Amino acid sequence: MDEIEIGPLRLDEAEAVVDLAGRIWRAHYPGILSLEQIDHMLEQRYRPVLVRQFIARGDIWLAARAAGLEKPELVGFAHGHPIDEGDYKLDKLYVDLDWQRQGIGGALIDEVAARASRRGFTRLVLRVNRRNQQAIDAYLKQGFTVATIHLEDIGGGHVMDDYVMTKALT
């Protein structure tokens, strides 16, 4: 893995998260989701004001930055928050397409898991589109298992058809 620094996302990086998410979603999800659903979900979940609100409420937001550059470049991010007693949701995990398969996603998962465990949580939970085999395989490699299926109407005529995956925290 190239030199990558993982640390808390800064408030001034909210726009970079939104930009990176848009690039990743528009490159990765066609064929899995319609372009209309991609735009709908990006609008729902990726606005700088939302990122800042989630940081302010105490959610874990981590940035993966390529080091050794004049200005470290955001190449990935993760977001997690409590959902139930003992359960911590890994809500977002994305790595720039040019930086994938270098261990960055695994490092972000490990750091979210460590921080959640220090807060007393015993399990990571995530949802992944059932047609996103690349992500499912990556999560299985990281020790997650499929727990159930979750269907959710998210408005605009769109449905999320996900696996719920879990991983015990030690």
C-alpha positions as CSV (number, residue, x, y, z in Angstrom):
1,M,0.0,0.0,0.0
2,D,1.3,3.5,-0.8
3,E,1.8,5.8,2.1
4,I,-1.8,6.4,3.4
5,E,-2.7,8.3,6.5
6,I,-6.0,7.5,8.2
7,G,-7.4,10.0,10.7
8,P,-10.5,11.9,11.6
9,L,-12.2,13.7,8.7
10,R,-11.9,17.5,9.0
11,L,-14.9,19.8,8.7
12,D,-13.2,21.5,5.7
13,E,-13.1,18.1,3.9
14,A,-16.9,17.8,3.6
15,E,-17.0,19.0,0.1
16,A,-14.2,16.6,-0.9
17,V,-16.2,13.7,0.5
18,V,-19.2,14.8,-1.5
19,D,-17.1,15.1,-4.7
20,L,-15.3,11.7,-4.1
21,A,-18.6,10.0,-3.4
22,G,-20.2,11.3,-6.6
23,R,-17.2,10.2,-8.7
24,I,-17.2,6.7,-7.1
25,W,-21.0,6.2,-7.3
26,R,-21.2,7.3,-11.0
27,A,-18.3,5.0,-12.0
28,H,-19.2,2.0,-9.9
29,Y,-23.0,1.7,-9.6
30,P,-24.3,1.9,-13.2
31,G,-25.5,-1.7,-13.9
32,I,-26.3,-2.1,-10.2
33,L,-28.6,0.9,-9.8
34,S,-30.3,3.2,-12.3
35,L,-28.7,6.6,-13.0
36,E,-31.9,8.2,-11.5
37,Q,-31.5,6.1,-8.2
38,I,-27.7,7.0,-8.1
39,D,-28.6,10.7,-8.3
40,H,-31.4,10.3,-5.8
41,M,-29.2,8.5,-3.2
42,L,-26.3,11.0,-3.6
43,E,-28.7,13.9,-3.0
44,Q,-30.1,12.2,0.1
45,R,-26.8,11.1,1.6
46,Y,-24.0,13.3,0.3
47,R,-24.3,17.0,1.0
48,P,-21.6,18.9,2.8
49,V,-24.1,20.1,5.5
50,L,-25.1,16.5,6.3
51,V,-21.4,15.4,6.6
52,R,-20.8,18.3,9.0
53,Q,-24.0,17.5,11.0
54,F,-22.9,13.8,11.4
55,I,-19.4,14.9,12.5
56,A,-21.0,17.3,15.0
57,R,-23.2,14.6,16.6
58,G,-20.2,12.5,17.3
59,D,-20.3,9.9,14.5
60,I,-17.0,8.4,13.4
61,W,-15.8,9.9,10.1
62,L,-12.4,8.8,8.9
63,A,-10.4,10.1,6.0
64,A,-7.8,8.1,4.1
65,R,-5.3,10.6,2.7
66,A,-2.4,9.9,0.3
67,A,0.6,11.2,2.1
68,G,3.9,12.4,0.5
69,L,2.0,14.9,-1.7
70,E,2.3,18.7,-1.3
71,K,-1.3,18.6,-0.1
72,P,-2.5,15.2,1.1
73,E,-5.3,14.0,-1.2
74,L,-8.5,12.4,0.1
75,V,-8.6,8.9,-1.4
76,G,-11.2,7.3,0.8
77,F,-13.5,7.7,3.7
78,A,-15.6,5.8,6.2
79,H,-18.6,6.8,8.4
80,G,-20.1,4.9,11.3
81,H,-22.6,5.5,14.0
82,P,-24.4,3.7,16.8
83,I,-27.7,1.9,15.9
84,D,-28.6,-0.5,18.6
85,E,-27.3,-1.5,22.0
86,G,-24.0,-3.2,21.1
87,D,-24.3,-2.5,17.4
88,Y,-22.3,0.1,15.5
89,K,-23.2,0.7,11.8
90,L,-20.5,1.1,9.2
91,D,-22.7,3.4,7.1
92,K,-20.3,4.5,4.4
93,L,-17.0,3.1,3.1
94,Y,-15.6,4.3,-0.2
95,V,-12.1,4.3,-1.8
96,D,-11.3,6.2,-4.9
97,L,-11.2,3.8,-7.9
98,D,-7.5,4.5,-8.6
99,W,-6.6,3.5,-5.0
100,Q,-8.7,0.3,-4.6
101,R,-7.1,-3.1,-3.9
102,Q,-4.3,-1.5,-1.8
103,G,-5.7,-2.3,1.6
104,I,-7.2,1.1,2.3
105,G,-10.8,-0.2,2.7
106,G,-9.6,-2.8,5.1
107,A,-7.6,-0.2,7.1
108,L,-10.6,2.0,7.3
109,I,-12.8,-0.9,8.5
110,D,-10.2,-1.8,11.1
111,E,-10.0,1.7,12.4
112,V,-13.8,2.1,12.6
113,A,-13.9,-1.3,14.4
114,A,-11.2,-0.3,16.9
115,R,-13.0,3.0,17.7
116,A,-16.4,1.4,18.0
117,S,-14.9,-1.3,20.3
118,R,-13.3,1.3,22.5
119,R,-16.8,2.9,22.8
120,G,-18.1,-0.4,24.1
121,F,-19.8,-1.8,20.9
122,T,-19.5,-5.5,20.2
123,R,-20.6,-5.7,16.6
124,L,-20.2,-3.9,13.3
125,V,-23.3,-3.9,11.0
126,L,-23.5,-2.7,7.4
127,R,-25.8,-2.9,4.5
128,V,-24.7,-3.6,0.9
129,N,-26.6,-3.8,-2.3
130,R,-27.2,-7.5,-3.1
131,R,-26.0,-6.9,-6.7
132,N,-22.7,-5.3,-5.6
133,Q,-20.7,-8.5,-5.6
134,Q,-17.3,-6.7,-5.5
135,A,-18.2,-5.0,-2.2
136,I,-19.8,-8.2,-0.8
137,D,-16.6,-10.1,-1.6
138,A,-14.5,-7.4,0.1
139,Y,-16.6,-7.5,3.2
140,L,-16.5,-11.3,3.4
141,K,-12.7,-11.0,3.2
142,Q,-12.8,-8.6,6.1
143,G,-14.7,-11.1,8.3
144,F,-18.3,-10.0,7.8
145,T,-21.1,-12.5,7.3
146,V,-24.5,-12.2,5.7
147,A,-27.1,-11.9,8.4
148,T,-30.3,-11.1,6.5
149,I,-31.9,-9.3,3.6
150,H,-33.3,-5.8,4.0
151,L,-35.7,-4.1,1.5
152,E,-36.4,-0.4,1.9
153,D,-38.4,2.1,-0.1
154,I,-36.3,5.3,-0.2
155,G,-38.8,7.4,-2.1
156,G,-38.8,8.7,-5.6
157,G,-39.8,5.2,-6.8
158,H,-36.5,3.7,-5.6
159,V,-35.9,0.7,-3.4
160,M,-32.8,-0.4,-1.6
161,D,-32.3,-4.2,-1.9
162,D,-29.5,-5.0,0.6
163,Y,-27.8,-7.7,2.5
164,V,-27.3,-6.9,6.2
165,M,-23.8,-8.1,7.1
166,T,-22.2,-8.3,10.5
167,K,-18.8,-8.7,12.1
168,A,-18.1,-9.3,15.8
169,L,-15.7,-6.8,17.5
170,T,-13.1,-8.3,19.7
